[in-house]
Amino acid sequence: MNTFRAYDSEDQLIRHALYLDCGHTLPASLETDTGFHAEFDAWLEAATEAAPRRYRSNEFDEDVLFDDIKSLEYKSLKFSNQPTIERAEADIERAEAEGARAAQATTFASARTLARNIDVSTATAPSGNDLTFNTRCASLVQCNVSLKSSRVNILDFLARAPRASPLLRSLDGATLTYGQAIDFITKGDGDLRKLGADSSSVFAYNVPPGPVGALAFLAVASQCTAVPLDPGIAEEDAYEALTSCRVSMLALFRGTDTEAIETAASRAHIPIKWFVMTEADTKLAGLYAPESSQSSTSDVAPLVQSSETIGLLLRTSGTTSKSKVVPLVIGALTSNGATLAASLELKASDVCINAMPLFHIGGLSCSILATIAAHSSVICCRKFDAQSFYDTITTSHEVKPTWYSAIPTIHLTVLQYGQAVARGAKPSHALRFIRSGAAALSHADAEKLQRFWDVPIIPTYSMSEQMPITGKGVHVPLAERADTVGQPLCCSFALVGDGHCRLTAPFGQQGELVISGDNVMTAYQDAEEANNKTYFYVADKRYLRTGDIAKMDHDGFVYLTGRSKELIKRGGEQVSPLKVEAVLVQHPYVRVAVVFSVPSALWGEEVGAAIVLTDDFDGHEDSALSSIKSFMGTSKELSRFEIPVHWKFVADEDLPKTSTKKYKRAGLAEILNV
């Protein structure tokens, strides 16, 4: 199907291609942009000289046929520097040889589209929000909710819970209440005015272990812009983080490894403040204090970040490219935390146990902010240790965890330890459910988790730019719609299938997932090129391209199939690494499978697989490979071209991972010398 070109001869996106043909309206920011108008008119004149017979509407709903060009109406694009024209003047010329029609516009200051007869169905998301589908629009879902009214700042978010209710818990039983947390931030050692900070400060800190890390996030983000740093960060990464986030203040915690960050700070000419952890002395979970204060707070107004200011800067983990800075608005963070709590049906009596790092969105948003939204509490592990984590869940204590959220690596490590010590017995625990995120959890592994713990397993999908995006309801059986990551929770989204963000994919077919909503990040910081490639408008909605490839069914359940950059293009076919991995891990010898592309002179790319064998396999690798190949050859889930032809047995530590423990597929063939 022909459409107006969205890319020029150098494959650069033509920005005005996003607003026509038929359906895109002009954002207010471009209404007075005369340069845009000139580009638009020139592009339109060239595009309509050979107008195709058949167009697709950008509203994703129907074909527009040019059999009767005079009956077409176009959607208004109101330019402020020229009068609105209700109907474009057009000369119609019939090409006798082909019987085609061409539309040549003399002016196109305004346009309208065909009237639509939309077939609408509705559903309710696990978060309680209403979803609207156009059954003829294919993979396009509107989430009918305005989230701006739910956006509050962090101190107000904390103040909604009873002051005496526990918020933070340590493994040794110490607690910190909501009221104590508020007092610590506003008039205690967490008051950043003592260090000379103000509301414009961009405040970086190395995330300390346990409850201290949780309280540090709440204290910093409630007063200025927080930049939490991985305590194990390398010097070059630390330097990039400090400079790209434009950090103005840096505090480090005594008793932690700070050498790399200290060196990076020296290079960036950023002075260092020091904190000391005091929770052991006070018997209160999470407390710390500045080593020395430089300012009196008596004559300085309290620092309170508003709900509409940037409260958190994160960096994308970047499996294939340089990290980008993700600025997140405080109100969006608290609102998204409330959405998570609603979708998981959290109650004030619930207790989360967190082993996720508090320098990424998963731990901060789900374990901490969703807990606060429910007025409940969270046990913060100092570090992840399978034995300690398992024992905390299964040992009889007065306070027992009722849920946790983690990445597949943590799930499977705890499961492996639990199976070894339980020896076939069912563990005693108080868990209500287990949430999985950050990376794909195969259905086979989810089934293993469910059999062992006998609780619902909740697959989800999110990203740093928007947490959450989709989730499965707590009461939806795992076997129902296997491999789904759930329905949209608070975003409108679509699957676009043409690479130019102009056509949606039909139900059941692959497309790139794009999202829109009040809480979605509006732009990467200092990254104009990335923003131009990432965002586009459809009518009044601003969409973000996630780069993830997925399918969607008629009820809005999403099924991830891979990253657009990680799809393996073998000849004329595309192979999803996730699909192949999901089959591989069903083999009893396979603990971890990572599928990647291998360059091929014949096919362009071929399918490779790196395999980590289970600990209880004691045979030779040749026998394992023979068994795995035989298993894959009989699979009814894979086509012949999807079966790996290159194999590599590795240890898990040999596989490169991002800071969030996702396996890196890009460049793996070279790294493993395949």
N, C-alpha and C positions, 0 to 999 in steps of 0.2 A: 504494500500500500504506500502510495506517495504522500508525502507531507512537505510543508515548507521546511527548508533546511534549518536545523538548530545549531549547526556547527559550520564554521568557515573552512576554507581550504587547508588551514593549519590545525584543524580539529579543536579550535577554541570555541567555547560556547558563545553564541551570539545572544546577548542579554535580551534583546527585544523579541527573540523567538519564543520567549516564555509567555508572551501576552497575546498571541494570535497564532494559529487561526482559531477563531470561534471559541470563546469561553473564558480566557484569562482577562482579568481587569487590571488596570494600571494602579500600582500602589501610590499612595499619596506622595511618597518621597521623590517620585519621578514626574509628577504632574507639571512641575516648573523646570524640569531639566531640558533645556533647549537642545543640548547635544543629543540626548536620547531621542527627541522628536525627529531630528534630522536623520539620525541613523535608522529610525523606525520607518520613515517615509521612503528612504532609499532602499531599504531591505524589502519593504512591501511591494514597491514598484517592480523590483527584480523578480520577486517570488511569484507575482501574479501574471507575469508575461507568459508563463507556461503552466498555468494553474491546472492541477490534476483533476481528473473527473471525479475522484472520490476522496473525501477528506474525513478525518476523524475529529470529533469534537473534543476539546480539551476539558470539558466537564465530565469526560469519561463515560458518557451514557449512550451514544448512538452514532451511527454513521450519518454524515451529511452528504447527500447526493446532489450533484450539480446538474440534474436533469432539467430543473426549472429554476435557473439562477435568479430570475426576477422575484421569486417567492421567498428567497432567503432574507431573513432578518438577522442582524448582528448585534452583539452585546456592546453596550456603550463603553467607550474608552474616553473619558472626559479630560481633555487637555486644557489647562487653565489659560494658556496663552493664545487660544483660538476658540471661536464659538462652537458649541456642541452642534453637530449635524445629526439629525434624527435618522436619516437614511443616506448611506453612501451613494454618490453618483457613480455609476458603473457603465461601461460600454461592454456589450456582450457580442462576442464574435464567435461564430461557429466554424470550426475547422472541418471542412467537407471531407478531407481524406480520412480522418479518424472519427468524425462524428462527435468530437469532444467540444467542450465549452471552455472558454478562457475568460476570466474576470480581470479586467484592467481598471484599476482604481485611479482616478484623478486625485482625489483626496480621501483620506481614511482617518479623519479626526474622531469618528465614532463608529460603532458597529454593534449589531445585535445578533443573537443566535436564535435558532429555531426553538419554538415552544416545546416543552418537554412533557411527556406523559410518563411520569416516573412510577414504577412499581416499588413500593416501600414496605419493608418488613422491619420489625424491631426486636431487640433482645435486651436483657439486663446483664451488665458486666458483674464479675465477682465483687467489684468495688461498690456496687449499687447504682452506678451511673447508667443512663439509657444509651443504647447503641441503635443507630438507624442505618439500614442497608438499602441500597437500590439494587433490586435483584437482577436488573438488566445492566447495571454499571460494572458488574464483576467486582473485583477486589477493592472496594471503596467503602469505608465505614466512617460515619460521623458519630463522635462521642458527644452527646448533647449535655454538656455541663459547663458552667462558668466557674472556674476555680479561683478567680481573683478575690472573691469574698472570703475565702478560707485561708488567705495568705496573711500570716501574722509574723512578728519578729520572735526571736528565740526566747527572750525573757517572758513575753506574753504566753508563748507556747508552754513554757515550764509552769507558769502561774496558774494555768487551767487545772492542774492536778492539786489534790490536797497537799498542803505543805508537809504534813507528817508522813506521807507515803514514801516508801523506799524507791529510789531511782537507780543508783549504782550499787552493785554488790561485788565483792572480791571473793576469790576462792576460799579465803580463810574466814569468811563470815562477816567481815566488816561491811557496813552499809553507809550510804549517803542519801538523805531524803531530798525531795524536791525543794523544800524550803531552805535546807542547808546549801544546796547548789546555787540557788538564787542569791543568798546572802554572800556566798563566797565570791560570786561574780560582781555584785554591786557594791559591796562594802568590805570585802575580805581580801585575801592574798591574790585572788583572781582579777582584781581591778587593775586593768592595764594602764590607767592613768599614772600609777606608781612608777611605771617604766618610761613615762613620757609619751605614750601613744595617744593618738586622737582618732576620730572617726575616719579620717582619710588614710590612716596607716595600712599598709599591706604587710601583715605580720606572719612571718614564717616561723615554724618550730619543728624540731624533730619529734615525731610522735613517740611518747614514752609508753611503756607497757601497761596493760591492765586498765583499771578504772581511771588512772591518771590521764591516759590518752583520751578517754571519752570526755572527761571534765575539761581538759585543755581545749578540745574542739568547741564545746559549748561556750566556754569563757571567751575565747578569741573571736569566734564567729558572731557572738552577740554584741561585740564592741567595735570590731573593725573587720577587715578582709583577711580571712584565715588562709594560710598556705601550709597545710600539713605535709611534712617531708618523711619519706621512708627512712627509718633510722639506719638501714643498711645501704643507703644510696651511695653510688660511686661518685668520685670527685667531679668528673665531667658532667654527669647527670645533675649533680647538685648545683654546679655553676650554671647550667642551662636553666634549671628551675628558678634559681634566684634572679637571674637576669630576665628571662622571658616573662616571669610573673611580676617584674618590676618591684621586687621586695624592698621595703624601706626599713623594716625592723626584723631582727632575727633573735630568737631565744632558744637556747639549748638546755637540755636537762642533764645535770650532774649524774654520774653513774651510768651513763649510756655511751655508746660508741659515737664520738662526734668528730673524729679526725678529718674525715673526708669533707664534711660540711664546713668545718673550721677553715680548711685550706681554700675551699671554694668561696667562702665569705670574704676571706682576705683578698682573693683575686678580684672579687666584685666590689671591694671597698665598702662592705657592710659591717658595722660594728655588731658585736655579739653581747646579748644579755644572758644571764644564767638563772635557771630555776633549780630548786632542790625539792625532791619529793619528800613530803612530810606525813604521808598517810600512816606509816608505821608508828610515828610518835603520837598522832592524834587519835588513832584507832577509827578514823573515818575514811571510807573508801574514796580514793581519787585525789586527796588533797596534795597541794604543792605550794611553794612560796618563792618569790623572787629572792635571789641571793642578796641583793641590795636594791634599795629603792632610791630613785633620783628625784622624785617629785612628790609634793604634798597634794592631796586630793581635796582638801577642804574648800578651796576657792575655785575649783574646776568643775564644770557641769558633768554629771555622769555620762559615760559613753553608752549610748544605746543605738544600735544599728536599726534603721527602719526596715520594714518588710520588703521594700522595693529597692534596696541597695544590694550590691554584690557582696555576699558574705563568705564565699568560698571559691578558691581557685584550685582546680585540679588539672592534671595533665593527662591526655589520652595515653593509653599504654602503648599504642603504635606498634602493631605486629609487622608492618611493612614500611613505615615512613616515620619521619621526625614527629615527635610529640607536639600536639597543639594544646594551647591553654584554654580550659573550659571554665568560663565565669558563670557562677550559679547565684541566682538571686535568693536572698533569705526566705522571702515569702513562698517562692517555688519549692524550696527545700522542706519547709514545714507543711505546706499543702500536700506535697507528694508523700511525706511521712504519714499524714492522715489517710491518704488514699491506700497506702500499703496496709495500715492498721485495719481499715475497713475491709479490704479484700481478704485479709487473713483472719478476720473476725476476732481480733485481739480483744482481751478483756483486762480490767485492772488487776485481776488475780494472776495473769500470765507472767511467767518468768522466762526471759530469753537467755541463752548462753551464747556468748559471742567469742569466736576465735578468728574472725575476719579482721584484716588490717584496717586501721582507722585513718589511713591516708588515701583510701579509695572510696568511691560512692557506695558500694555494697554494704560495708560495715557501718558507715556513717548514717546512711539513709534508712536502711532496713533495721539493723540491730539497735541503733540509738534513737533516731527520730520517730520511727514507727512505735517503739516502746513508749516514748514520751506522749505521742498522740493517744495511746491507750491508757495513759496514767499508770503504766505498769513498771516493771523493773528488769534490769539486765545484769547478768553475771559476766564480768569482763575478764577473760583469760589473759594472763601476762604474755603468753605465747602459745602457739598451737602445739600440743603434745597429745597424741592419740590416747595414751593411757589415762592421763589426767582428765581429758575431755570425757572419755567413756565413763570413768569412775564418778565424775561429777553428776552425770546423767543417771547412773544406775545405783549409786550408793544411797542408802537411806539417810536423808537429811531433813531437817524441818522445812527447808526451802529447796524444791527440786525444779529443774528446768522443765518448761512445758513446750518449748519449741526452739528451733535454731534455724539459721539460714547460713548456707555455706556454698563453696564451689565443689564440683565433683571430686576433686582431689582429696579434700577433707572428708567428704562423705565416705569415699571408698577406703581411705586409710583407717578411719574409725571402724568401719564395717569389718575390715580385715582383722583388726585387733580384737573387736568384739566377738567375732566368730571363733577366734583362737582361744579366748578365755571362757566363752560360754559353752563350748563343746556340745553344741546341739540344743542347749536349753534356751528358753526364751528369756531375755533380760527383763528385769523389773525396772520400770521407769514411769515417769509421769508425762512423757511427751504426748502432745495432741496432734502434731504434724511436723514435717520437715520441709523446709523451703530450699529450693536449689536455684542458683543463678550464676551469672558472670561467664559461664561457659556451658556448652551443651552436655547434659546428662543423658546418656543413651537410655532407651526404654528398658533394655536388658538390665542395666545397672540400677535403674529406678525400681524394677521389680525385685532385685536382690535386697535393696534397702527396705522395701515395704514388707517383704517376707520376714526379715530379721526383726525390725522394730514394730511391725504390725500397726503402723499409723499411715495416714495419707502422705504422699509425696507430692509436693507442689512445684511443678516446673514453671519457670518464669523467663522473661526476656526484658532486658533493660540495657542502658548504656550510661556513660558518665554524663552525656548531654541531656538525658531524661531518664530518671529512675522513679517509678517503674514505667514500663510500656505495656506489657501483657502479663497475665497470670491466669492460672487455672483455679477454679473454686475449690475450697477446702473439702467440699462434699462431693466433688466430681470424681468417680472412681478412676484410678490410674489406667485401667484397661480401656476405659471409654475415651475414644479419640487418642490412641497411643501416639506418642512422639510430639504432641502439640505442646506449645509453650503458653497456651491459654488465649484469652480474649483481651482486647484493649481495655485498660483500666481507667485511663483519664486522657487519652489522646485520640484524635481522629487520625486515621491512617489509610494508606492505599498501597497496593503493589503495582509498580509501574514496570511495564514489560518491554519498552522499546528503546531504552537507553537514553532517551531525550526527555523523560518525564512528561510525556504527552499522552500516552495510552495506558490504561490499566490492564493488568493481566486478567484473563478469565479465571473464574473459580477453579481451583485445582491445578493451575499452571503457575510456573515460577515467575517472580518479578522482584525488583528491588523494593524493600520496605521503606516508605517515606511517612513521616509523622508530622502532626500539627497540633498545637494546643497552647493554652495560656502559660503552662509551666515549662515548655520546651525551651532549652537554651536558645537565645536569639542570635548569637554570633560568637565565633571564636575570637579570642583577644589577639589583636595585631596580626590578623591573618586574612587579608583581603582576598587573595587568590583562593584560599580554601573556602571562604564564605561564598564566593561567586560560584564555586562548584557544588557547594553543599545545599544551598537554599534556592527555592523557587516559589512562585505564587500561583495559586489557582483561585480565581476570583479574589475574595478578601482573605483567604487562608494562606499563611506562610508555611511551607513544608520544608522539613529537613530530610535530606537523603542519608539514610543510616549506613549504606554500603552492604547491608545484609540481604541475602536472597532468601525468599520464603514462598510458601504457598498459603492460600486461605480457603476455607470451606464456606458454605452458604450461611453459616451461623457466626462467622467472624473468628473462628479458631485458627490460629496461626501455626505453621509448621516450618521451622527454619531448615534451610538446605545448605547454607554456607555463606561465606563472604564473597562479594563480587570479585575481589582481588585474588581469592583463593580457589575459585572454580578452575578445574582442570579442563583445558580445551583440547580434546583428542580428536584430530581430524575435524569433522563437522559436528561432533557431539560435545556436550558439556557434562562433566562429572562433578557431583557434589562430594567433597571429602567427608562431610558429616554422614551422608547416607551410607557410604562404604564402611566408615568406622563403626556405625551402628550394627552392621552385620558382623564385622570382625570380632567385636567384643562379646558376641554370643558364643564364640568358640571357648571351650573350657580351659585351653592353655593360654589364652590371651588376657592379660591384665590391662594393658593400655595399647591402643592402636592410633597412630597418627598418619593420616593419608595426605600425600603431597604430590606436586607435579614434578616430573622428570623430563628434561628436554629430549626431544626426539627429532632426528632429521626426517623421518618418514611421516610421523603423525603431528609434529609440532610439539606436543606434550604427551606423555604417557603417565599412567597411574603408578605411584610408588607407595609403599607402606612400611612404616617403622613399627616394630612390635616389641613390647615389653612383656615377657612371659610371666606367668604366675609363679609365686615363690615355691609352690608345691610341685612344679614340674621339674623332674630330675633326669629327663632323657636328653638325647642329643638334639641340637638345633635342626639337623636334617630331618629327623622324624617329626618334629613339631611342624616344620615347613610343609612337609608332605601331607600331614593331617589337615593343616589350615587350608592349603590349596584345594584339597579334595572337598572340604567343607564349603569353600567359596564357590567351587564349580557346580555344586548342587543347589546353591541358593536360588530361590524363586524371586528374591527381592532385587537382584542385580542383573543387568544386561551384561553380555560378554565384554563390551568395551569398558565397563566399570570395574572389572576385576583387576587388582594390581598385577603388574608384570615384573615389578622391581620390589625386592624384599630386603629388609635389614632388621636384624635382631639387635636391640640396644638395651642398655640400662636406663631407667627413668631419668637419672641425673645427666645423661648424655643428650637429652632432648632439650633444646632451647625453649625457654618460657618467658612470658612477659612478667612484669612485676605483680600482676594479678594471677599468676600461675596458669595462664592459658598457654597451650602449646603453640609455638610459632611454626607455621607451615612454609611460609615464604623463605626461599633459599635453602630449604632443608636438604635437598638433593646434593647441593654443593657441600654443606656442612658435614653430611654423613658419607660423602664420597660415593654417592650412588651413580 
